[in-house]
């Protein structure tokens, strides 16, 4: 779907679960936070909802997924480590 500038988009509500929410940094007008949530949670929509609740508007400038299922970013290999394992076999 192509959207023209200024066109509004309806975001349909859905049930989600926020198990943890932590503000990790607040500086100037920027807030960093960590969230543990159910699948299907749109973090960009969550930020937008916070902005609406505060009557100030909000958006994401950065998003990083650190865990999905049993996969955790701290246990991830670098590209170099992965290539080294492939070539050493």
NORRAMO-V448325 format. One record per helix or strand of 3 or more residues. SS is the DSSP state (alpha for helix, beta for strand). FROM is the first residue (numbers start at 1). LEN is the number of residues. If there is no record, write none. Layout:
[[SS FROM LEN] [SS FROM LEN]]
This chain:
[[beta 18 10] [beta 30 8] [alpha 43 11] [alpha 73 3] [alpha 79 10]]
